């Protein structure tokens, strides 16, 4: 193993390679052990997660949360986006028929202004989910310029103090009002995936704001508790310590920026003696999570010196 693993309590890569999930093994080999050329992006059709996800897709390309939901439009958008993130990790891209069908559903939620709407209902713009939708589109190889340009133009038009983002309507429409670290961390994912825009001045300004915000309360009540920074989950969703480090590293910020070194040291301490990181998406439970462990290792590798 390379020198970067020396910072770990235990090296869990051999355990990950014993997984019964071909998709996870593919990612470990590609991102932790090998080069991209050695392990090309191809859908891992035999993976049980891939089969489960595509089986639940609806005829219109969406996915819906199981059970009765009051806000079906909201949950349909969110569940569709989460499902596409899962398929991305299994190697799917725009050439995969199920993935393409899901992308077409998301594109249908784009407004004339350019944002992708649905996560908060049809009346509330969403910089966070617009950035995450762009992240999915770019990572999948979607290249329809009209859709992409409108979304980026809209994101840049609603930036707030210190270059970040907050949710219009739910907070206020004033650009002078503070940015939210949570919304900013999600919105930035769209810039980190785009080779042309990841080094834009606006993206780097927002990234510096996020780096300075680590382990601080958000400006808005949704995530004011500092404990939210420690609620790790994968695929990345809300902004927490690991997802923040991941997107900042993808924007080429190193540990000298803001509070990144503090988050990096904290992340290393969260590794269990068995080598795993635990998901805390379920309240009061710490569940050893192989995919979260892979994501933590990938981020540590990218930031290790």
C-alpha positions in Angstrom: 0.0 0.0 0.0 1.1 3.6 -0.6 2.3 5.8 2.2 -1.0 7.6 2.7 -2.5 4.6 4.6 0.1 5.2 7.3 -2.2 7.8 9.0 -4.9 5.2 9.5 -5.5 3.3 12.7 -6.1 0.2 10.7 -6.0 -0.3 6.9 -9.5 -1.6 5.9 -8.8 -1.9 2.2 -8.3 -5.7 2.4 -11.6 -6.0 4.1 -13.3 -3.9 1.5 -11.9 -6.1 -1.2 -13.6 -9.1 0.4 -17.0 -7.5 0.0 -19.8 -9.3 -1.9 -20.6 -6.1 -3.7 -18.8 -5.9 -7.1 -19.6 -2.2 -7.4 -17.7 -1.4 -4.2 -14.8 -3.6 -5.1 -14.6 -1.7 -8.5 -14.5 1.6 -6.7 -11.9 0.5 -4.2 -9.6 -0.8 -7.0 -10.2 2.3 -9.1 -9.9 5.1 -6.5 -7.8 3.6 -3.8 -5.4 1.2 -5.5 -5.3 1.7 -9.3 -5.5 4.3 -12.0 -8.6 5.1 -14.0 -7.2 3.3 -17.0 -6.9 0.1 -15.1 -10.5 0.1 -13.9 -12.8 1.8 -16.4 -16.2 3.2 -15.6 -18.7 0.5 -16.6 -22.0 -0.3 -15.0 -21.7 -3.2 -12.6 -24.8 -4.9 -13.7 -24.3 -7.9 -11.5 -24.2 -5.8 -8.3 -27.2 -6.5 -6.1 -27.6 -2.8 -5.4 -27.7 -2.0 -9.1 -30.4 -4.6 -9.7 -32.4 -3.4 -6.8 -32.3 0.3 -7.8 -33.2 -0.1 -11.5 -36.1 -2.5 -10.5 -37.7 0.3 -8.5 -37.6 2.9 -11.3 -41.0 4.2 -12.4 -42.2 4.5 -16.0 -41.6 8.2 -16.1 -37.9 7.7 -15.1 -38.4 8.7 -11.4 -38.0 6.9 -8.2 -40.4 7.3 -5.3 -40.0 6.8 -1.6 -41.8 3.7 -0.4 -44.8 4.1 1.8 -47.3 7.0 2.0 -45.8 10.4 1.8 -47.7 13.7 2.1 -45.3 15.6 -0.1 -45.0 13.1 -3.0 -43.5 15.7 -5.4 -40.7 16.5 -2.9 -39.9 12.9 -2.1 -40.0 11.9 -5.8 -37.3 14.5 -6.7 -35.1 13.6 -3.7 -35.4 9.9 -4.1 -34.7 10.2 -7.9 -31.5 12.2 -7.2 -30.4 9.8 -4.5 -31.0 6.8 -6.8 -28.9 8.4 -9.6 -26.0 9.0 -7.1 -26.1 5.3 -6.2 -26.0 4.3 -9.9 -23.1 6.6 -10.5 -21.1 4.8 -7.8 -21.9 1.6 -9.6 -20.4 2.9 -12.8 -23.6 3.9 -14.6 -23.5 7.0 -16.9 -25.7 8.7 -19.5 -25.3 5.6 -21.8 -27.1 3.4 -19.3 -30.8 3.3 -20.2 -32.1 3.5 -16.7 -29.7 6.3 -15.7 -30.6 8.2 -18.9 -34.3 7.8 -18.2 -33.8 9.2 -14.6 -31.8 12.2 -16.0 -34.6 13.0 -18.4 -37.0 13.1 -15.4 -34.7 15.6 -13.5 -34.3 17.8 -16.6 -38.0 18.0 -16.8 -38.0 19.8 -13.4 -35.8 22.7 -14.7 -37.5 26.0 -14.6 -37.2 28.8 -17.2 -34.9 30.6 -14.8 -32.5 27.6 -14.8 -32.9 25.9 -11.3 -34.0 22.3 -10.8 -37.0 22.5 -8.6 -38.9 19.9 -6.6 -36.9 19.3 -3.4 -38.9 22.0 -1.6 -41.9 21.9 -3.8 -42.7 23.7 -7.0 -42.6 27.3 -5.6 -39.2 27.3 -3.9 -35.9 27.6 -5.7 -33.1 25.3 -4.5 -29.5 26.2 -5.0 -28.4 23.2 -3.0 -30.3 20.6 -5.1 -29.5 22.5 -8.3 -25.8 22.1 -7.6 -26.2 18.4 -6.8 -28.2 17.8 -10.0 -25.4 19.4 -11.9 -23.0 17.2 -10.1 -24.9 14.1 -11.3 -25.2 15.4 -14.9 -21.5 16.2 -15.2 -20.3 13.0 -13.6 -22.6 11.0 -15.9 -21.3 12.7 -19.1 -24.4 14.8 -19.9 -23.4 17.6 -22.2 -26.5 19.4 -23.3 -25.2 23.0 -23.1 -28.5 24.8 -22.8 -29.6 22.9 -19.7 -26.2 23.3 -18.1 -25.6 26.9 -18.9 -29.0 28.0 -17.6 -28.4 26.2 -14.3 -25.0 27.7 -13.7 -26.1 31.2 -14.7 -29.0 30.9 -12.2 -26.7 29.7 -9.4 -24.3 32.6 -9.9 -27.2 35.0 -10.0 -28.4 34.0 -6.5 -25.1 34.0 -4.6 -25.1 35.7 -1.2 -22.7 37.3 1.3 -19.2 35.7 1.2 -20.0 34.1 -2.1 -22.1 31.2 -0.8 -25.8 30.3 -1.1 -28.9 30.1 1.0 -32.4 29.0 0.0 -34.4 31.9 -1.5 -38.0 32.4 -0.3 -37.5 30.1 2.8 -35.0 32.6 4.2 -35.2 35.9 2.2 -34.4 37.0 -1.3 -31.7 39.5 -0.3 -28.2 38.8 -1.6 -26.9 40.8 1.4 -28.1 38.1 3.9 -25.7 35.5 5.1 -24.8 32.3 3.2 -25.6 28.9 4.6 -22.7 26.5 4.9 -25.1 23.6 4.4 -26.6 24.9 1.2 -23.2 26.1 0.0 -21.5 22.7 0.4 -24.3 21.1 -1.6 -24.3 23.8 -4.4 -20.5 23.6 -4.8 -20.7 19.9 -5.8 -21.9 21.1 -9.2 -18.8 23.3 -9.7 -16.4 20.6 -8.4 -17.6 18.2 -11.2 -17.1 20.7 -14.1 -13.6 21.1 -15.4 -14.4 24.5 -16.9 -16.0 26.0 -13.8 -14.2 24.4 -10.8 -11.6 27.1 -10.8 -13.9 30.0 -11.3 -13.3 32.9 -8.9 -16.9 32.5 -7.6 -16.5 28.8 -6.9 -13.3 29.4 -5.0 -14.7 32.2 -3.0 -17.6 30.0 -1.9 -15.2 27.1 -1.2 -13.2 29.4 1.1 -16.3 30.4 3.0 -17.2 26.7 3.4 -13.7 25.9 4.6 -13.9 28.7 7.2 -17.3 27.4 8.4 -16.4 23.9 9.4 -17.6 23.0 12.9 -19.4 26.3 13.2 -23.2 26.7 13.5 -25.0 27.5 10.3 -26.5 31.0 9.9 -29.9 29.5 9.5 -31.9 27.4 12.0 -32.0 24.2 9.9 -28.5 23.1 10.9 -27.4 25.4 13.7 -26.4 22.5 16.0 -22.6 21.9 15.6 -23.3 18.1 16.0 -24.6 18.1 12.4 -21.0 18.3 11.2 -20.5 14.8 12.6 -23.5 13.1 11.1 -21.6 11.2 8.3 -23.5 9.4 5.6 -22.9 8.2 2.0 -23.9 8.9 -0.7 -23.1 12.5 0.4 -26.2 14.6 1.0 -26.3 17.3 3.6 -23.0 19.1 4.3 -21.0 17.4 7.1 -17.3 17.2 7.8 -16.5 14.4 5.3 -18.6 15.7 2.4 -17.2 19.2 3.0 -13.6 17.9 2.8 -14.5 15.8 -0.3 -15.9 18.8 -2.3 -13.1 21.1 -1.1 -10.4 18.6 -2.1 -12.1 18.3 -5.5 -11.8 22.1 -5.9 -8.1 21.7 -5.1 -8.1 23.3 -1.7 -5.6 21.7 0.7 -5.4 21.4 4.5 -4.0 25.0 4.8 -7.4 26.5 4.0 -9.8 27.5 6.8 -10.6 24.7 9.2 -9.9 21.8 6.8 -7.0 20.4 8.9 -9.2 20.4 11.9 -11.9 18.4 10.0 -9.2 16.1 8.6 -7.8 15.2 12.0 -11.4 14.7 13.3 -12.2 12.4 10.4 -9.1 10.2 11.2 -10.2 10.0 14.8 -13.7 8.7 13.8 -12.2 5.5 12.3 -13.1 2.5 14.5 -10.5 0.1 15.8 -11.9 -2.4 13.3 -11.1 0.0 10.4 -14.6 1.1 9.6 -16.3 4.5 9.6 -19.9 4.4 10.8 -22.9 6.1 9.2 -25.0 8.2 11.5 -27.9 8.9 9.2 -30.1 6.8 11.5 -30.6 8.6 14.8 -28.8 7.1 17.8 -27.2 4.4 15.7 -23.7 4.0 14.6 -23.6 1.5 11.7 -20.3 0.3 10.2 -20.6 1.3 6.5 -18.3 0.0 3.8 -19.3 2.6 1.3 -18.8 5.4 3.8 -15.4 3.8 4.7 -14.5 3.9 1.0 -15.5 7.6 0.7 -13.5 8.5 3.8 -10.4 6.7 2.5 -10.8 8.3 -0.9 -10.9 11.8 0.7 -8.0 11.0 3.1 -5.9 9.8 0.2 -6.6 13.0 -1.8 -5.6 15.2 1.1 -2.7 13.2 2.6 0.8 14.6 2.2 
